[in-house]
Amino acid sequence: MIKKTERLVEILSGQPVIPVLKIDRLADAVPLARALAKGGLPAVEITLRTPDALDAIRLVADEVPEAIVGAGTILSARDYASAVSAGAQFIVSPGTTQELLDAAGQSEIPFLPGAITPSEIMAVREEGYRVLKFFPAEQAGGASFLKSLSSPIADIRFCPTGGISPKNANDYLSLPNVLCVGGSWVAPDDALQAGDWDRVEKLAREASLLHKG
């Protein structure tokens, strides 16, 4: 667990924003990952929200060595195994179940489980986790809620995702218990549809310059 946590912290602390990606066209996966990495955001989360998601993970893992590809929206042990087989280097879930904890315990690939309430956070903490996803961040109380957790549960760090944009990202990144934020704004739908990878690279570079802490 310690080694997996260290690896997860290494990935998440390497950049202020983790792009959260929904791949509708498989052909977009490789140029998108390349543009994001070139802009300073090599670690990406490809969500299992589309039919091509696993193939997209596989392509990025195989063809974009500069990228660190993770899999998101993992809801079951089957999802976990499929994502790992496709080449995912970290696994992200919006919540936490015993099934997922068991799958993670049997895998060498680090897991970022989701939790919102103090009780959920404490339950996952008892399983040995110290880095969690906080989703949906804005709807669940935002930066002020996370700030209120930093004292009573001081050894837990978060990657908040959901409703985060350039306008409020620094509200989260300034908190002592936030490692990074997840965001989709660096890969807007219209840029993907147009194949405007220069724009994606520009947005990634701007995001990579956001300050942590």
C-alpha positions in Angstrom: 0.0 0.0 0.0 2.8 2.4 0.9 4.5 2.0 -2.5 1.2 2.4 -4.4 0.4 5.5 -2.4 3.8 7.0 -3.1 3.4 6.3 -6.8 -0.1 7.9 -6.8 1.2 11.0 -5.0 4.1 11.2 -7.5 1.6 11.2 -10.4 -0.9 13.6 -8.8 1.6 16.1 -7.4 3.4 16.3 -10.7 0.9 18.8 -12.2 -1.8 21.0 -10.7 -4.6 19.8 -13.1 -5.4 16.2 -14.1 -7.4 16.3 -17.4 -10.6 14.3 -17.1 -11.3 13.1 -20.6 -14.4 11.6 -22.3 -13.3 10.1 -25.6 -16.1 10.0 -28.2 -13.9 9.3 -31.2 -11.1 6.8 -30.8 -9.0 8.7 -33.4 -8.8 11.6 -30.9 -7.1 9.7 -28.2 -3.5 9.8 -29.3 -3.3 13.4 -30.6 -5.2 14.6 -27.5 -2.8 12.9 -25.1 0.1 14.2 -27.0 -1.2 17.8 -27.0 -1.9 17.7 -23.3 1.6 16.2 -22.5 3.2 18.8 -24.7 1.4 21.5 -22.8 2.7 20.2 -19.5 -0.1 17.8 -18.4 1.2 14.3 -19.1 -1.0 12.5 -16.6 -4.6 12.1 -17.8 -7.7 10.3 -16.7 -9.7 8.7 -19.5 -13.2 8.0 -18.2 -15.1 4.8 -18.9 -18.1 6.8 -20.1 -17.9 5.9 -23.8 -17.7 2.6 -25.8 -14.2 3.5 -27.0 -12.7 4.3 -23.6 -10.8 1.1 -23.0 -9.4 1.1 -26.6 -8.4 4.8 -26.1 -6.5 3.9 -22.9 -4.8 1.1 -24.8 -3.8 3.4 -27.6 -2.4 6.1 -25.4 -0.5 3.6 -23.3 1.0 2.1 -26.4 1.6 5.1 -28.6 2.2 8.1 -26.2 5.1 7.1 -23.9 5.3 10.7 -22.5 1.8 10.3 -21.1 0.7 8.7 -17.8 -2.7 7.3 -18.6 -5.3 6.6 -15.9 -8.8 5.2 -16.0 -11.7 7.0 -14.4 -15.4 6.2 -13.7 -14.3 2.8 -12.5 -17.4 1.3 -10.8 -16.7 -2.4 -10.4 -13.9 -5.0 -10.1 -14.5 -5.9 -13.7 -14.0 -2.3 -14.7 -10.8 -2.2 -12.7 -9.4 -5.4 -14.3 -10.3 -4.2 -17.8 -8.7 -0.8 -17.3 -5.5 -2.4 -16.0 -5.4 -4.8 -18.9 -5.7 -1.9 -21.3 -2.6 -0.3 -19.7 -4.0 2.2 -17.1 -1.3 3.3 -14.7 -3.7 4.5 -12.1 -7.4 3.9 -11.4 -10.0 6.5 -10.3 -13.5 6.0 -9.0 -16.2 8.5 -8.1 -17.0 6.6 -4.9 -15.8 3.6 -2.9 -17.2 0.1 -2.5 -15.8 -3.0 -0.8 -15.7 -4.7 -4.2 -13.4 -1.9 -5.5 -11.2 -2.0 -2.4 -10.8 -5.7 -2.8 -9.9 -5.3 -6.4 -7.4 -2.6 -5.6 -5.8 -4.7 -2.9 -5.1 -7.4 -5.4 -3.6 -5.1 -8.0 -0.2 -3.3 -8.2 -1.9 -0.4 -9.9 -2.6 2.5 -7.5 -6.2 3.4 -6.7 -7.8 6.8 -6.1 -11.1 6.1 -4.4 -13.8 8.7 -4.0 -15.3 10.0 -0.8 -17.2 13.1 0.3 -18.6 12.9 3.9 -16.4 12.7 7.0 -17.8 9.2 7.6 -16.9 8.0 4.1 -13.4 9.6 4.3 -12.8 7.9 7.7 -14.0 4.5 6.4 -11.6 4.7 3.4 -8.8 6.0 5.7 -9.2 2.8 7.9 -8.4 0.8 4.8 -5.0 2.5 4.6 -5.8 5.2 2.0 -4.4 8.7 2.4 -5.2 10.2 -1.0 -8.8 10.4 -2.2 -11.0 11.8 -5.0 -13.5 14.4 -3.8 -16.5 14.3 -6.3 -18.6 16.2 -7.3 -16.5 18.9 -5.7 -18.6 22.1 -6.2 -21.9 20.4 -5.6 -20.6 18.7 -2.5 -19.6 21.9 -0.7 -16.6 23.2 -2.7 -13.3 24.5 -1.4 -14.7 25.7 1.9 -15.9 22.2 2.7 -12.5 20.7 1.9 -10.8 23.4 4.0 -13.0 22.5 7.0 -11.7 18.9 6.7 -8.0 19.8 6.7 -7.8 20.1 10.5 -9.9 17.2 11.9 -8.7 14.7 9.1 -5.3 16.3 8.6 -3.5 13.3 7.0 -5.9 12.9 4.0 -5.2 14.7 0.7 -7.6 15.1 -2.1 -8.0 15.5 -5.8 -11.3 17.4 -6.1 -13.1 17.0 -9.4 -16.5 18.3 -10.7 -17.4 21.9 -11.5 -13.8 23.1 -11.4 -12.6 25.6 -13.9 -9.9 28.2 -14.2 -12.1 30.6 -12.3 -12.1 28.5 -9.1 -9.2 26.1 -9.5 -6.9 28.2 -7.3 -9.5 28.2 -4.5 -8.8 24.4 -4.2 -5.1 24.4 -5.1 -4.4 26.9 -2.2 -5.6 24.4 0.4 -3.1 22.3 2.3 -5.0 19.1 1.8 -5.3 19.3 -2.0 -2.7 17.7 -4.2 -4.3 18.7 -7.5 -7.6 19.2 -9.2 -9.4 17.2 -12.0 -10.8 19.2 -14.8 -12.3 18.8 -18.3 -11.9 22.4 -19.4 -8.4 21.7 -20.9 -10.1 19.4 -23.5 -13.3 21.2 -24.5 -15.7 19.3 -26.8 -15.5 21.9 -29.6 -11.7 21.7 -29.7 -11.9 17.9 -30.0 -14.5 18.0 -32.7 -12.4 20.4 -34.7 -9.2 18.5 -34.0 -7.7 21.8 -32.7 -4.8 20.3 -30.8 -2.9 23.6 -30.7 -5.8 25.0 -28.6 -5.7 22.0 -26.3 -1.9 22.4 -25.9 -2.4 26.1 -25.1 -5.1 25.4 -22.5 -2.9 22.6 -21.0 0.0 25.0 -20.7 -2.1 27.6 -19.0 -3.4 25.0 -16.6 0.1 23.6 -15.9 1.1 27.1 -14.6 -1.6 27.2 -11.9 0.0 27.3 -8.5 -0.3 24.7 -5.8 -0.2 25.5 -2.2 
